[in-house]
Each structure stands twice: as C-alpha cells, then as structure tokens.
Amino acid sequence: MYDVIIVGGGPAGLVAAAYCLRKRLEVLLIAPELGGKANYRMHLAGLEGFEHITGEEIVRKFRSQLQYLDFARIRDMVVEIEPVEEESGEIFVVMTEKGNSFPTRAVILATGVEPMRLHVPDEELMAGRGLSYSATSHAPLFWEREAAVIGSGDLALRSATELVTIAKRVVLVAPESVPESPLKHKLDSYDNVTLLEKHHVTRLHANGYVHSMTVSDTSGNEQEIPVTGVFVELGLHPYSDLVADLVDLDPERYVIVDDRCHTSRSGIFAAGDVTNTYNEQVLIATGEGAKAALAAYDFLLELDA
C-alpha cells in the first residue's frame, strides 16, 4: 500500500514526488517519461545557446532525485483510478497500461494539458525551431521579429496582444471570425497587426528554423507569409479523463481545486496545468506540485490520528 501515487511526470508531478520523499512517505510516481513540458526548448536563428528560461533547469534537480530511485517511479501510463471502500476508509487502486495495479491512500493528479495542433506536414520537427504552443513562455524571445498567432479565441487574442508590444509584426490567423471584445479593440489600435479571419495554416516552411507559413482562405486561395515565429493558440485539452467520474471539473474539463490543491473528493489532489489554477507556466506548476504534496501529507496525518 502506497501513501501517495502521483500520476504525471511533468514539473508539478516531479516536485510533488520530491516533497513526498522528503516527508518520508511511501510514494510512487507513474509517467511515461520525466520532465513533461520542461523538456521543451525554443531555439531561434541568431539566438543559439540563449534561452529566456529553459524550464528544464528549474526542475532538473527534482528530476535527478527520482532518476536513480527506481522504487519511487515507474515508466507506465495510468489508465484507470478506482475507489475502493475498506474497513479503514476509502483507498484508490491505480491501474496502468502494462497491467499493473497499485493501491494507495491518496492520489495526486499532475497529468497536464495537450495543446491543439495545426496538423500540418513536419509540425513535430519544427516544434522548438520557431514553432511554439505558449506565447507566455516564448514571446520575449521574438523581440523585433515577425511572428504569427494561430487561433480565434481569447487564448489567441491574449497571445497576440502580448506579442504586439515585442515583435516587429504580428499576423493573427483566425480560423473563425473574431468576435468584438476589449482584447480585439486593443489589437485594432496597433498598426503592426494583420488580422486574417477565416484563414488556416496549410504549411510551415523551414530551413532549420521556421521562416514562413502558407495560409489559405475559405475559397482555397493561398499566400506565403514570412515569419520566424508561429504560436499555435487554438486551445488546450486537459488530461482529466482519468478522474472525470471522480471529481468536479469546470466547463473546459479542468480539475477544480481549492487553494490547497484539494479536489471535490477526499484523498484526490491535483496540481499543475490540469487544474483550473491560473496560467500555464513551469514556475506555477512546480509551486502547485509542492503544495499538493504538503496537502496530501496533512491529509494522511489526519487519517492516522
């Protein structure tokens, strides 16, 4: 029986595991890999060797603590979390893709989010070579460069609004019409913004780094636009399906947590991007991971009292 099982090996999960180990809890972290989004770097022509904040450096020490502790982690994918009632109270059985089952008294969900993709040729090869899924993380690198934001919703508008004060030129490629809003009005006030409504990206062009993109309108007319940065802000999909029937989710399927990372179900905690906590950032995720571990520790103390 484990005290805590952590599902997810990104910044929130790694830090949660480190803090549980410090509290001498019987902890197991289950994830296909360690690092999550912190493994992702942005490289730009002319800025080789420079990174605003790598993310990887922030969690490196936490990750190194687990890499040699085989008893505290396994490489696997969790497929189900089942609550089980026992005489001593409710526990959870965590089942994995490889057929393993692990009982635990508490669960910390740190599965993160998946950004919606462009689904264009060679997209994966260009990620980190001028293609980004987070303007909040990488916009500062595009000082006086030409950049594009892809999306029609608030996420895209916020990203474009951030970039417009940094980049030389911003092209907002909106697959749908952009509704009037304060953010839309703010963008309209800048003369270095080009809005292409009802357009979509059909191809990215690179010679090691992204240098242009091809966009198409609803009639199939295409144009190639020079850009060195493409920010895909079509939306995020939280990996919350594992607990969808166990805890409360918000309308966008993020796990609802309080200020101590408690979910609506006793014994299940959540941390990082999968929650409704403000903003998708490594530093925030690491802090939430620490908070979730300490909250789980307090929960276990009360169980043993």
C-alpha positions in Angstrom: 0.0 0.0 0.0 1.4 3.4 -1.0 0.7 6.6 0.9 0.6 8.6 -2.3 0.6 7.8 -6.0 1.5 10.7 -8.4 0.1 10.5 -11.9 2.2 12.5 -14.3 6.0 13.3 -14.6 6.0 16.9 -15.6 7.1 19.8 -13.3 4.1 19.5 -10.9 4.5 15.7 -10.6 8.3 15.8 -10.1 8.1 18.4 -7.4 5.2 16.7 -5.7 7.3 13.4 -5.6 10.3 15.2 -4.2 8.3 16.7 -1.4 6.6 13.4 -0.6 10.0 11.8 -0.4 11.2 14.5 2.0 8.2 13.7 4.2 9.3 10.0 4.2 6.0 9.0 2.6 5.7 5.7 0.6 5.3 7.4 -2.8 5.2 6.2 -6.4 5.3 8.4 -9.5 3.8 6.9 -12.6 4.5 8.5 -16.0 5.7 7.5 -19.5 8.6 10.0 -19.1 10.0 12.6 -16.7 10.1 16.3 -17.4 6.9 17.0 -19.4 6.9 20.5 -20.9 10.2 21.3 -19.1 11.9 19.2 -21.8 10.7 21.6 -24.4 13.1 24.4 -25.5 12.9 27.2 -28.1 15.8 27.6 -30.5 15.9 30.6 -32.9 18.3 31.5 -35.6 20.8 34.1 -34.2 19.9 33.1 -30.6 21.7 29.8 -30.5 22.6 28.9 -26.9 20.3 31.5 -25.5 17.0 30.7 -23.7 14.9 33.1 -21.7 14.0 30.5 -19.1 14.5 26.9 -20.1 12.1 25.3 -17.6 14.4 22.2 -17.7 16.9 23.9 -15.4 14.2 24.7 -12.9 13.1 21.0 -12.5 16.5 19.3 -13.2 17.3 18.8 -9.5 13.9 17.4 -8.7 14.1 15.1 -11.7 17.6 13.9 -10.8 16.3 12.8 -7.3 13.9 10.4 -9.0 16.0 9.1 -11.9 18.1 6.8 -9.6 15.2 5.9 -7.2 13.7 3.0 -9.1 11.4 2.2 -6.1 9.8 5.7 -6.4 8.9 5.7 -10.1 7.8 3.5 -13.0 7.5 4.3 -16.7 4.0 3.4 -17.5 0.6 5.0 -18.4 -2.2 5.1 -15.9 -5.5 4.0 -17.5 -7.9 4.0 -14.5 -8.2 5.1 -10.9 -10.8 3.1 -9.0 -12.0 4.0 -5.5 -12.3 1.0 -3.1 -14.1 1.0 0.2 -12.3 -0.7 3.0 -12.9 -1.0 6.8 -10.3 1.7 7.4 -11.9 4.0 4.8 -11.7 4.7 1.1 -8.5 3.9 -0.8 -7.7 4.1 -4.5 -6.4 1.4 -6.9 -4.3 2.9 -9.8 -4.2 0.6 -12.8 -1.7 1.0 -15.7 -1.4 0.2 -19.4 1.0 -2.6 -18.6 -1.5 -4.4 -16.4 -0.1 -3.3 -13.0 -2.4 -2.3 -10.1 -1.2 -0.2 -7.2 -3.3 0.6 -4.0 -2.8 3.9 -2.4 -4.3 6.1 0.3 -4.0 9.3 -1.7 -3.6 10.4 -5.4 -2.0 13.5 -6.8 -3.1 14.1 -10.4 -0.5 16.0 -12.4 -1.2 15.0 -16.0 -1.0 18.4 -17.6 -2.6 19.5 -20.8 -2.2 18.8 -24.5 -2.2 21.9 -26.9 -4.3 21.6 -30.0 -2.1 21.1 -33.1 -2.0 22.6 -36.5 -1.9 19.2 -38.2 0.4 20.4 -41.0 3.4 18.4 -42.5 6.5 18.2 -40.4 4.9 20.1 -37.5 6.7 18.0 -34.8 10.0 18.6 -36.4 9.5 22.4 -36.2 8.4 22.5 -32.6 11.0 24.5 -30.7 12.5 25.7 -34.0 10.3 28.7 -34.3 7.0 26.9 -33.6 5.6 27.3 -30.1 2.5 26.4 -28.2 2.9 29.0 -25.5 3.3 32.7 -26.1 3.5 33.3 -22.4 6.7 31.2 -22.3 8.4 32.2 -25.5 7.1 35.6 -26.7 10.1 37.6 -25.1 12.4 35.8 -27.5 10.8 37.4 -30.5 11.9 40.9 -30.0 11.7 42.8 -33.3 10.9 39.7 -35.2 7.9 38.8 -37.4 5.5 36.4 -35.6 2.2 34.7 -36.2 -0.5 33.7 -33.8 -3.0 31.0 -34.8 -6.4 31.0 -33.2 -9.7 32.8 -32.9 -10.4 32.7 -29.1 -9.3 34.5 -26.0 -6.1 32.5 -25.8 -5.0 33.6 -29.3 -6.1 37.2 -28.6 -4.1 37.4 -25.4 -1.1 35.9 -27.1 -1.3 38.4 -30.0 -1.7 41.3 -27.5 1.4 40.2 -25.7 3.4 39.8 -28.9 2.4 43.1 -30.4 4.5 45.0 -27.9 7.5 42.8 -28.6 7.5 41.7 -32.2 8.1 43.8 -35.3 5.0 42.5 -36.9 2.2 40.1 -35.7 -0.1 38.2 -38.1 -3.2 36.8 -36.4 -4.5 33.8 -38.4 -8.1 33.2 -37.2 -9.8 30.0 -38.5 -13.1 31.7 -37.5 -14.4 35.2 -37.2 -13.0 37.1 -34.2 -15.8 38.5 -32.0 -15.7 42.0 -30.8 -14.1 42.2 -27.3 -11.9 44.5 -25.3 -8.9 42.5 -26.4 -9.9 42.7 -30.1 -10.3 46.5 -29.7 -6.9 46.7 -28.1 -5.3 44.8 -31.0 -7.1 47.1 -33.5 -5.3 50.0 -32.0 -1.8 48.8 -33.1 -0.6 49.3 -36.6 1.8 46.3 -36.6 -1.0 43.7 -36.5 -2.5 42.0 -39.5 -5.8 40.1 -38.9 -6.6 37.2 -41.3 -10.1 36.0 -40.4 -11.4 32.6 -41.7 -7.9 31.6 -42.7 -6.0 28.5 -41.7 -2.3 27.4 -42.0 -1.7 24.8 -44.6 2.1 24.5 -44.3 5.1 25.8 -42.4 8.4 26.4 -44.2 11.8 26.0 -42.6 15.5 25.8 -43.4 16.4 24.6 -39.9 14.2 27.2 -38.4 10.7 28.4 -39.4 11.0 31.2 -41.9 7.5 31.4 -43.4 4.0 29.9 -43.5 1.4 29.3 -46.1 -2.2 30.3 -45.3 -5.4 29.6 -47.1 -8.8 31.3 -47.1 -12.2 29.7 -47.4 -12.0 29.8 -51.2 -8.7 28.0 -51.3 -6.6 31.0 -52.2 -3.1 30.6 -50.7 -0.4 33.1 -49.7 3.0 32.6 -48.2 3.8 35.0 -45.3 7.4 35.4 -43.9 7.5 34.8 -40.2 10.2 33.5 -37.8 7.8 32.5 -35.1 4.4 30.7 -35.1 2.4 30.5 -31.9 -0.4 27.9 -32.0 -3.1 29.1 -29.6 -6.0 27.0 -30.7 -6.8 25.8 -27.2 -5.7 23.3 -24.6 -7.0 19.9 -23.7 -6.5 19.0 -20.0 -5.8 15.3 -19.3 -8.6 15.0 -16.8 -10.4 11.9 -18.2 -8.9 9.7 -15.5 -10.8 11.5 -12.8 -13.8 12.8 -14.8 -16.2 10.5 -12.9 -14.5 11.0 -9.5 -14.1 14.8 -9.0 -15.6 18.0 -10.2 -14.4 19.5 -13.5 -15.1 23.0 -14.8 -16.8 23.6 -18.2 -13.5 23.3 -20.0 -12.7 20.0 -18.2 -10.0 21.3 -15.9 -10.0 19.8 -12.4 -11.4 22.2 -9.9 -9.1 22.6 -6.9 -9.0 24.9 -3.9 -6.0 26.9 -2.6 -4.5 23.7 -1.1 -4.9 21.6 -4.3 -7.9 19.6 -2.8 -10.3 18.3 -5.4 -14.0 17.7 -4.6 -13.1 14.1 -3.4 -11.3 13.4 -0.3 -7.9 11.8 -1.0 -7.5 13.1 -4.5 -5.4 16.1 -5.1 -4.4 17.8 -8.4 -1.6 20.1 -9.4 -0.3 21.9 -12.4 -1.8 22.6 -15.8 -4.6 20.0 -15.5 -6.2 22.2 -12.8 -8.2 25.4 -13.0 -5.2 27.2 -11.4 -4.3 30.5 -13.2 -1.8 30.3 -16.1 0.2 27.5 -17.7 3.7 28.1 -16.5 6.5 25.8 -15.2 7.1 28.0 -12.1 3.4 27.9 -11.2 3.2 24.1 -11.8 6.3 23.5 -9.5 4.8 25.5 -6.7 1.4 23.8 -7.1 3.2 20.4 -7.0 4.8 21.3 -3.7 1.5 22.5 -2.3 -0.3 19.3 -3.4 2.4 17.1 -1.7 2.1 19.1 1.6 -1.7 18.9 1.4 -1.6 15.2 0.9 0.8 14.8 3.8 -1.6 16.7 6.1 -4.4 14.5 4.8 -2.5 11.4 5.7 -1.6 12.7 9.2 -5.3 13.2 9.9 -6.1 9.7 8.7 -3.5 8.3 11.1 -4.7 10.4 14.0 
